[in-house]
Amino acid sequence: METEYRSITRTQVDRIKPPRSGLLFVRDIDQPGFGVKVTISGTKSFFVESRIRGKNRTRRKVIGRYPTEAGEGIRENAIVTAKSKALVYLSHFQQGSDPIGDGKVIADDDHNPTLQRIFDDYVSTKTLKPNTVDDYNKVLKWGLSDWLNVHIIEIDRDDVLRRHQTLGKRSHAQSNYALRLLRALFNFAIERYRDARGRPVITDNPVILLSRVKAWHRIPRRRTVIKRHELPAWIKAVRALEGERGSTAASVVRDYLQFLLFTGMRRTEAATLRRKDIDLKDRTFVAPETKNWSDHALPMSEPVREILARRLNEPGQWVFPNVAISGPIEDVRHWTLKVQDASGVTFTLHDLRRTFTTVAESLDLSGYTLKRLLNHKINDSDVTSGYIVSDVERLRSPMDRVASRLQEMFIEEPSGS
């Protein structure tokens, strides 16, 4: 949020350039409490602001728009009218009364907090996983950091559309993510915050414009997997990581990557497994508090049992520890790049889950079994699913079949076959 001070005349207002980001407030040096707010889209609006005498509260209200496309006389008259309005409001403020009960309120208090305040309240109110909060913080910093100290009512539809387009030049996916988070914060603010008379401070969510004008970026769903002919080179490169002398991290990543492929688990859920979640005697393990907010119990295939037995021979509470700092394994890009260079196979961690799914589907496993293995949410309205109890033992045979098929695919096919 930028601030300038100058005389509010037609000539001076015409010369004001839009800010590169956020909002620009141009305050009148001749009439304190009066000014022009400018958005990045070039919209210019008059505002009045002042502290109410006897109260530790600052009030600000938009009192009209500057008609940038109109003739000189109309623009001049708009300024005169706005200044007259501002004088009326300022007079009330000086007398200790608050005349901004019937309009949109911009105040430095709970009646209309900043975007940062709304985000903090949102996070403290909702039941969110730590990783989700981290993701939200990252996307705010990436795309909305200059709006965090802006009052939410000052963000209009033009601002939203322009920001979405600007961010889209850097990343379509992240642009959509940032604006969807902003949409959620607006919806939260509409329900949460009230003016002095108990009415909603805002009633409109400007992000809805992106849906109405079909402006959301189209993001093709990733469907990449490690192909049949790529698996032999990939597994060879992964298993070669243990050959790096003195590198405990290499052996952790080696086991972690294979574990993801043989279980189809989400990377974070696998990374946060603890020793107490593993039962080698029963040949089962449990991923607690997964994406679906439920424990996910799975049987061990023989390759998974070997991996976990090896990991449990190491000290510490985490099955796949971060050897640099205390905690579970996190960033493995250094190692995945090594595997890519050695194998010639480009992949992401989620590709391992998709590869597991593809192999499982090729074995004609039932849809319910596949959903249980992957911990996909089953629709509550699906009556049939309510009669099927897929316990861990019923998943053991399907898990073994997937593991066996993967191991067969690790063997390089003869050329020409």
RODO-2510 file (C-alpha; in nm, 4 decimals, decimal comma):
residues 417
     n   res          X          Y          Z
     1     m     0,0000     0,0000     0,0000
     2     e     0,1582     0,3277    -0,1182
     3     t     0,0884     0,6808     0,0018
     4     e     0,1386     1,0185    -0,1670
     5     y     0,0492     1,3733    -0,0664
     6     r    -0,0573     1,6419    -0,3152
     7     s    -0,3318     1,8931    -0,3850
     8     i    -0,6465     1,7180    -0,5049
     9     t    -0,7256     1,9128    -0,8216
    10     r    -0,8424     1,7891    -1,1594
    11     t    -0,4957     1,8336    -1,3090
    12     q    -0,3235     1,6545    -1,0227
    13     v    -0,5745     1,3670    -1,0114
    14     d    -0,5420     1,3151    -1,3883
    15     r    -0,1658     1,2813    -1,3429
    16     i    -0,1865     1,0050    -1,0823
    17     k    -0,0495     0,6778    -1,2200
    18     p    -0,1802     0,3388    -1,0986
    19     p     0,0455     0,1569    -0,8520
    20     r     0,2364    -0,1473    -0,9737
    21     s     0,0784    -0,3525    -0,6985
    22     g    -0,1668    -0,3118    -0,4122
    23     l    -0,3301     0,0280    -0,3616
    24     l    -0,2186     0,3893    -0,3777
    25     f    -0,3633     0,6463    -0,1364
    26     v    -0,3186     1,0087    -0,2424
    27     r    -0,4000     1,2341     0,0519
    28     d    -0,4992     1,5989     0,0042
    29     i    -0,2459     1,8452     0,1512
    30     d    -0,5093     2,1208     0,1496
    31     q    -0,7953     1,9324     0,3137
    32     p    -0,6700     1,6711     0,5628
    33     g    -0,8940     1,3655     0,5819
    34     f    -0,9772     1,3760     0,2100
    35     g    -0,8043     1,1849    -0,0674
    36     v    -0,8100     0,9585    -0,3710
    37     k    -0,7638     0,5812    -0,3677
    38     v    -0,6171     0,4298    -0,6846
    39     t    -0,6179     0,0595    -0,7738
    40     i    -0,3725    -0,1192    -1,0020
    41     s    -0,6422    -0,1178    -1,2727
    42     g    -0,6486     0,2649    -1,2628
    43     t    -0,9818     0,3071    -1,0847
    44     k    -0,9809     0,6305    -0,8816
    45     s    -1,2175     0,6758    -0,5875
    46     f    -1,2565     0,9583    -0,3363
    47     f    -1,2394     0,8745     0,0315
    48     v    -1,2721     1,0482     0,3647
    49     e    -1,0966     0,9341     0,6824
    50     s    -1,0505     1,0593     1,0359
    51     r    -1,0360     0,9533     1,3962
    52     i    -1,3599     0,9935     1,5872
    53     r    -1,3102     1,2424     1,8681
    54     g    -1,2887     1,0659     2,2004
    55     k    -1,2467     0,7207     2,0447
    56     n    -0,9342     0,5330     1,9505
    57     r    -1,0705     0,4382     1,6108
    58     t    -0,9983     0,5510     1,2566
    59     r    -1,2809     0,5428     1,0017
    60     r    -1,2475     0,5594     0,6240
    61     k    -1,5236     0,5631     0,3637
    62     v    -1,5311     0,5724    -0,0150
    63     i    -1,7571     0,8613    -0,1158
    64     g    -1,7544     0,8448    -0,4942
    65     r    -1,5540     0,7652    -0,8053
    66     y    -1,3539     1,0005    -1,0205
    67     p    -1,4996     0,9909    -1,3762
    68     t    -1,1720     0,9498    -1,5667
    69     e    -1,3425     0,9234    -1,9068
    70     a    -1,5692     1,2275    -1,8638
    71     g    -1,5126     1,5848    -1,9785
    72     e    -1,3072     1,8377    -1,7816
    73     g    -1,6095     2,0112    -1,6347
    74     i    -1,7635     1,6885    -1,5090
    75     r    -1,4349     1,5772    -1,3535
    76     e    -1,3888     1,9164    -1,1866
    77     n    -1,7422     1,9047    -1,0484
    78     a    -1,6884     1,5505    -0,9165
    79     i    -1,3961     1,6756    -0,7066
    80     v    -1,5952     1,9694    -0,5701
    81     t    -1,8859     1,7403    -0,4781
    82     a    -1,6567     1,4869    -0,3111
    83     k    -1,4843     1,7578    -0,1047
    84     s    -1,8216     1,8872     0,0107
    85     k    -1,9238     1,5382     0,1195
    86     a    -1,5937     1,4939     0,2983
    87     l    -1,6468     1,8149     0,4984
    88     v    -1,9814     1,6845     0,6254
    89     y    -1,8277     1,3566     0,7420
    90     l    -1,5274     1,5297     0,8978
    91     s    -1,7572     1,7606     1,0915
    92     h    -1,9376     1,4602     1,2434
    93     f    -1,6066     1,2958     1,3314
    94     q    -1,4877     1,6089     1,5127
    95     q    -1,8096     1,6153     1,7154
    96     g    -1,7517     1,2567     1,8252
    97     s    -2,0241     1,0941     1,6152
    98     d    -1,9871     0,8216     1,3545
    99     p    -2,1802     0,8862     1,0312
   100     i    -2,0462     0,5802     0,8494
   101     g    -2,3100     0,3361     0,9653
   102     d    -2,4969     0,3109     0,6385
   103     g    -2,2079     0,2538     0,4021
   104     k    -1,9067     0,0334     0,3631
   105     v    -1,6733     0,0756     0,6537
   106     i    -1,2962     0,0837     0,6301
   107     a    -1,1623     0,0930     0,9809
   108     d    -0,8464    -0,0037     1,1612
   109     d    -1,0385    -0,2365     1,3938
   110     d    -1,2491    -0,5528     1,3940
   111     h    -1,5183    -0,3905     1,1799
   112     n    -1,3000    -0,4350     0,8741
   113     p    -0,9622    -0,5960     0,9359
   114     t    -0,6777    -0,6359     0,6947
   115     l    -0,6310    -0,9426     0,4788
   116     q    -0,3564    -1,0588     0,7163
   117     r    -0,5924    -1,0340     1,0142
   118     i    -0,8599    -1,2270     0,8261
   119     f    -0,6121    -1,4984     0,7315
   120     d    -0,4956    -1,5295     1,0938
   121     d    -0,8562    -1,5563     1,2136
   122     y    -0,9359    -1,8059     0,9372
   123     v    -0,6470    -2,0328     1,0300
   124     s    -0,7246    -2,0170     1,4020
   125     t    -1,0948    -2,0914     1,3427
   126     k    -1,0699    -2,3723     1,0874
   127     t    -0,9387    -2,7196     1,1618
   128     l    -0,6457    -2,7318     0,9195
   129     k    -0,3447    -2,9574     0,8951
   130     p    -0,0041    -2,7903     0,9505
   131     n     0,0971    -2,8681     0,5922
   132     t    -0,2159    -2,6955     0,4641
   133     v    -0,1379    -2,3840     0,6680
   134     d     0,2188    -2,3890     0,5357
   135     d     0,0884    -2,4113     0,1795
   136     y    -0,1481    -2,1196     0,2403
   137     n     0,1330    -1,9073     0,3836
   138     k     0,3520    -1,9846     0,0841
   139     v     0,0896    -1,8926    -0,1730
   140     l     0,0037    -1,5713     0,0148
   141     k     0,3684    -1,4740     0,0122
   142     w     0,3977    -1,5720    -0,3532
   143     g     0,0998    -1,3859    -0,4920
   144     l    -0,0761    -1,1659    -0,2343
   145     s     0,1960    -1,0379     0,0000
   146     d     0,1386    -0,6722    -0,0951
   147     w    -0,2300    -0,7054    -0,0038
   148     l    -0,1800    -0,8436     0,3460
   149     n    -0,1963    -0,4978     0,5083
   150     v    -0,4819    -0,3816     0,2857
   151     h    -0,8346    -0,3717     0,4289
   152     i    -1,0367    -0,6363     0,2526
   153     i    -1,3136    -0,3984     0,1502
   154     e    -1,0594    -0,2071    -0,0575
   155     i    -1,0021    -0,5044    -0,2878
   156     d    -1,2533    -0,4851    -0,5711
   157     r    -1,3351    -0,6941    -0,8765
   158     d    -1,0985    -0,5036    -1,1048
   159     d    -0,8142    -0,5685    -0,8594
   160     v    -0,8955    -0,9390    -0,8465
   161     l    -0,9141    -0,9813    -1,2238
   162     r    -0,5914    -0,7915    -1,2826
   163     r    -0,4077    -0,9816    -1,0100
   164     h    -0,5215    -1,3179    -1,1464
   165     q    -0,4015    -1,2262    -1,4948
   166     t    -0,0681    -1,0947    -1,3665
   167     l     0,0014    -1,4017    -1,1538
   168     g    -0,1012    -1,6245    -1,4419
   169     k     0,2012    -1,5052    -1,6384
   170     r     0,4160    -1,6756    -1,3745
   171     s     0,2075    -1,9866    -1,3086
   172     h    -0,1490    -2,0750    -1,4059
   173     a    -0,1812    -2,3307    -1,1267
   174     q    -0,0439    -2,1048    -0,8530
   175     s    -0,2527    -1,8119    -0,9785
   176     n    -0,5696    -2,0197    -0,9451
   177     y    -0,4587    -2,1438    -0,6027
   178     a    -0,3906    -1,7923    -0,4712
   179     l    -0,7262    -1,6577    -0,5867
   180     r    -0,9163    -1,9572    -0,4553
   181     l    -0,7627    -1,8936    -0,1160
   182     l    -0,8626    -1,5274    -0,1459
   183     r    -1,2172    -1,6384    -0,2322
   184     a    -1,2276    -1,8510     0,0841
   185     l    -1,1041    -1,5587     0,2939
   186     f    -1,3719    -1,3296     0,1494
   187     n    -1,6436    -1,5861     0,2241
   188     f    -1,5102    -1,6183     0,5781
   189     a    -1,5046    -1,2383     0,6216
   190     i    -1,8619    -1,2013     0,4934
   191     e    -1,9851    -1,4285     0,7718
   192     r    -1,7433    -1,3209     1,0449
   193     y    -1,7167    -0,9418     1,0529
   194     r    -1,9892    -0,6889     1,1308
   195     d    -2,0083    -0,3108     1,1466
   196     a    -2,1083    -0,1105     1,4553
   197     r    -2,4745    -0,1884     1,3882
   198     g    -2,4212    -0,5616     1,3550
   199     r    -2,4534    -0,5800     0,9772
   200     p    -2,2039    -0,7537     0,7441
   201     v    -1,9119    -0,5270     0,6616
   202     i    -1,9021    -0,6761     0,3124
   203     t    -2,1689    -0,8666     0,1223
   204     d    -1,9954    -0,9300    -0,2097
   205     n    -1,7102    -1,1662    -0,2910
   206     p    -1,5228    -1,0052    -0,5842
   207     v    -1,3441    -1,3320    -0,6708
   208     i    -1,6744    -1,4678    -0,8013
   209     l    -1,6106    -1,2539    -1,1097
   210     l    -1,3494    -1,5066    -1,2262
   211     s    -1,6193    -1,7728    -1,2454
   212     r    -1,8762    -1,5501    -1,4085
   213     v    -1,6436    -1,4382    -1,6886
   214     k    -1,4822    -1,7856    -1,7084
   215     a    -1,1384    -1,6437    -1,6330
   216     w    -0,9965    -1,9329    -1,4294
   217     h    -0,6910    -2,0824    -1,5969
   218     r    -0,7449    -2,4288    -1,7410
   219     i    -0,5033    -2,6710    -1,5764
   220     p    -0,4773    -3,0073    -1,7531
   221     r    -0,4758    -3,2860    -1,4974
   222     r    -0,1368    -3,4561    -1,4742
   223     r    -0,1520    -3,8155    -1,5909
   224     t     0,2177    -3,8961    -1,5941
   225     v     0,3390    -4,2320    -1,4691
   226     i     0,6641    -4,4250    -1,4871
   227     k     0,6107    -4,6396    -1,7955
   228     r     0,6690    -5,0123    -1,8144
   229     h     0,9887    -4,9804    -2,0159
   230     e     1,1217    -4,7088    -1,7791
   231     l     1,0836    -4,9011    -1,4536
   232     p     1,3989    -5,1196    -1,4840
   233     a     1,6267    -4,8167    -1,5260
   234     w     1,4391    -4,6226    -1,2573
   235     i     1,4587    -4,8923    -0,9885
   236     k     1,8250    -4,9558    -1,0688
   237     a     1,9054    -4,5858    -1,0188
   238     v     1,7044    -4,5703    -0,6953
   239     r     1,8709    -4,8756    -0,5446
   240     a     2,2125    -4,7429    -0,6455
   241     l     2,1635    -4,4527    -0,4021
   242     e     2,2695    -4,6792    -0,1178
   243     g     2,6093    -4,7081    -0,2812
   244     e     2,6982    -4,3467    -0,1949
   245     r     2,9544    -4,3823     0,0808
   246     g     2,8840    -4,2130     0,4090
   247     s     2,5441    -4,0840     0,2985
   248     t     2,2707    -4,1778     0,5420
   249     a     2,0372    -3,9443     0,3533
   250     a     2,0842    -4,1498     0,0363
   251     s     1,9692    -4,4713     0,2054
   252     v     1,6644    -4,2953     0,3560
   253     v     1,5618    -4,1568     0,0177
   254     r     1,6279    -4,4926    -0,1487
   255     d     1,3824    -4,6633     0,0867
   256     y     1,1346    -4,3737     0,0793
   257     l     1,1016    -4,3744    -0,3014
   258     q     1,0530    -4,7512    -0,3162
   259     f     0,8009    -4,7343    -0,0303
   260     l     0,5944    -4,4765    -0,2220
   261     l     0,5904    -4,6929    -0,5325
   262     f     0,4985    -5,0167    -0,3496
   263     t     0,2224    -4,8595    -0,1362
   264     g     0,0807    -4,5789    -0,3527
   265     m     0,0724    -4,3567    -0,0443
   266     r     0,0714    -3,9784    -0,0557
   267     r     0,4212    -3,8448    -0,0033
   268     t     0,3500    -3,6519     0,3180
   269     e     0,1570    -3,9365     0,4762
   270     a     0,4450    -4,1736     0,4041
   271     a     0,7075    -3,9225     0,5191
   272     t     0,5429    -3,8744     0,8586
   273     l     0,5220    -4,2430     0,9544
   274     r     0,6653    -4,3129     1,3014
   275     r     0,8096    -4,6283     1,4513
   276     k     0,4958    -4,6728     1,6619
   277     d     0,2877    -4,6893     1,3429
   278     i     0,4674    -5,0065     1,2255
   279     d     0,3839    -5,3617     1,3343
   280     l     0,6314    -5,6001     1,1720
   281     k     0,4884    -5,9014     1,3540
   282     d     0,1380    -5,8369     1,2205
   283     r     0,2836    -5,7112     0,8904
   284     t     0,0699    -5,3959     0,8994
   285     f     0,1268    -5,0212     0,9303
   286     v    -0,0982    -4,7227     0,9942
   287     a    -0,0768    -4,3710     0,8514
   288     p    -0,2471    -4,1540     1,1162
   289     e    -0,4602    -3,8474     1,0378
   290     t    -0,4393    -3,8654     0,6610
   291     k    -0,5808    -3,6193     0,4100
   292     n    -0,9256    -3,7667     0,4787
   293     w    -0,8840    -3,7124     0,8553
   294     s    -0,8839    -4,0860     0,9219
   295     d    -0,6192    -4,3442     1,0059
   296     h    -0,5187    -4,5472     0,7013
   297     a    -0,4193    -4,9056     0,7856
   298     l    -0,2504    -5,1175     0,5213
   299     p    -0,0929    -5,4636     0,5033
   300     m     0,2742    -5,5042     0,4123
   301     s     0,3723    -5,6766     0,0936
   302     e     0,7076    -5,8524     0,1172
   303     p     0,9056    -5,5649    -0,0446
   304     v     0,7420    -5,3187     0,1966
   305     r     0,8200    -5,5442     0,4943
   306     e     1,1868    -5,5527     0,3918
   307     i     1,1987    -5,1751     0,3580
   308     l     1,0361    -5,1126     0,6973
   309     a     1,2470    -5,3757     0,8743
   310     r     1,5563    -5,2018     0,7412
   311     r     1,4311    -4,8600     0,8499
   312     l     1,3437    -4,9803     1,2019
   313     n     1,7037    -5,0878     1,2525
   314     e     1,7900    -4,7174     1,2523
   315     p     1,7405    -4,4970     1,5634
   316     g     1,4823    -4,2213     1,5985
   317     q     1,1037    -4,1914     1,5975
   318     w     1,0637    -4,1249     1,2231
   319     v     1,0657    -4,4130     0,9777
   320     f     1,1992    -4,1809     0,7077
   321     p     1,3910    -3,9125     0,9006
   322     n     1,5392    -3,5871     0,7826
   323     v     1,9064    -3,6445     0,8574
   324     a     1,9918    -3,2724     0,8409
   325     i     1,7424    -3,1518     1,1022
   326     s     1,5095    -3,3132     1,3523
   327     g     1,1889    -3,4221     1,1867
   328     p     1,0567    -3,6314     0,8965
   329     i     1,1998    -3,6342     0,5452
   330     e     1,0991    -3,3282     0,3412
   331     d     1,2764    -3,1992     0,0322
   332     v     1,4215    -3,4826    -0,1769
   333     r     1,4697    -3,2930    -0,5037
   334     h     1,8489    -3,3298    -0,4855
   335     w     1,8116    -3,7071    -0,4841
   336     t     1,5314    -3,7343    -0,7385
   337     l     1,7454    -3,5345    -0,9807
   338     k     2,0254    -3,7879    -0,9275
   339     v     1,7835    -4,0685    -1,0081
   340     q     1,6630    -3,8845    -1,3175
   341     d     2,0164    -3,8254    -1,4401
   342     a     2,1143    -4,1884    -1,3852
   343     s     1,7988    -4,3444    -1,5303
   344     g     1,6854    -4,0924    -1,7887
   345     v     1,3374    -4,1069    -1,6335
   346     t     1,1747    -3,7774    -1,5398
   347     f     0,9262    -3,8202    -1,2531
   348     t     0,7571    -3,6558    -0,9546
   349     l     0,6767    -3,8167    -0,6218
   350     h     0,3085    -3,8185    -0,7107
   351     d     0,3928    -4,0072    -1,0303
   352     l     0,4825    -4,3001    -0,8040
   353     r     0,1290    -4,2991    -0,6625
   354     r    -0,0159    -4,2838    -1,0135
   355     t     0,2110    -4,5705    -1,1220
   356     f     0,0893    -4,7834    -0,8297
   357     t    -0,2709    -4,6992    -0,9243
   358     t    -0,2158    -4,7847    -1,2899
   359     v    -0,0682    -5,1243    -1,2023
   360     a    -0,3496    -5,1957    -0,9542
   361     e    -0,6131    -5,1096    -1,2145
   362     s    -0,4447    -5,3398    -1,4661
   363     l    -0,5043    -5,6281    -1,2222
   364     d    -0,8809    -5,5696    -1,2380
   365     l    -0,9129    -5,4983    -0,8668
   366     s    -1,2594    -5,3823    -0,7654
   367     g    -1,3254    -5,0114    -0,7448
   368     y    -1,3878    -5,0345    -0,3704
   369     t    -1,0618    -5,2231    -0,3133
   370     l    -0,8684    -4,9672    -0,5136
   371     k    -1,0227    -4,6807    -0,3184
   372     r    -0,9348    -4,8503     0,0103
   373     l    -0,5757    -4,9061    -0,0967
   374     l    -0,5375    -4,5432    -0,2026
   375     n    -0,7433    -4,4044     0,0870
   376     h    -0,9751    -4,2232    -0,1507
   377     k    -1,2894    -4,0889     0,0104
   378     i    -1,5957    -4,3010    -0,0574
   379     n    -1,9139    -4,1055    -0,1166
   380     d    -2,1471    -4,1284     0,1844
   381     s    -2,4427    -4,1459    -0,0555
   382     d    -2,3086    -4,4714    -0,2017
   383     v    -2,5292    -4,7198    -0,0147
   384     t    -2,3402    -5,0261    -0,1398
   385     s    -2,0130    -4,9121     0,0143
   386     g    -2,1761    -4,9083     0,3563
   387     y    -2,2166    -5,2873     0,3439
   388     i    -1,8563    -5,3579     0,2453
   389     v    -1,6091    -5,3847     0,5312
   390     s    -1,2594    -5,3800     0,3806
   391     d    -1,0368    -5,4665     0,6727
   392     v    -0,6599    -5,4893     0,6462
   393     e    -0,6544    -5,8647     0,5824
   394     r    -0,8887    -5,8319     0,2848
   395     l    -0,6419    -5,5840     0,1336
   396     r    -0,3414    -5,8114     0,1833
   397     s    -0,3904    -6,0194    -0,1311
   398     p    -0,4474    -5,7141    -0,3569
   399     m    -0,1403    -5,5432    -0,2105
   400     d     0,0709    -5,8552    -0,2687
   401     r    -0,0520    -5,8792    -0,6276
   402     v     0,0463    -5,5180    -0,7014
   403     a     0,3906    -5,5712    -0,5466
   404     s     0,4480    -5,8892    -0,7479
   405     r     0,3470    -5,7183    -1,0692
   406     l     0,5812    -5,4265    -1,0017
   407     q     0,8710    -5,6616    -0,9355
   408     e     0,8018    -5,8371    -1,2656
   409     m     0,8138    -5,4992    -1,4390
   410     f     1,1546    -5,4241    -1,2868
   411     i     1,3027    -5,6931    -1,5116
   412     e     1,4050    -5,5426    -1,8419
   413     e     1,2167    -5,6929    -2,1317
   414     p     1,4234    -5,8458    -2,4110
   415     s     1,4685    -5,6116    -2,7058
   416     g     1,2120    -5,6633    -2,9753
   417     s     0,9543    -5,8094    -2,7367
***
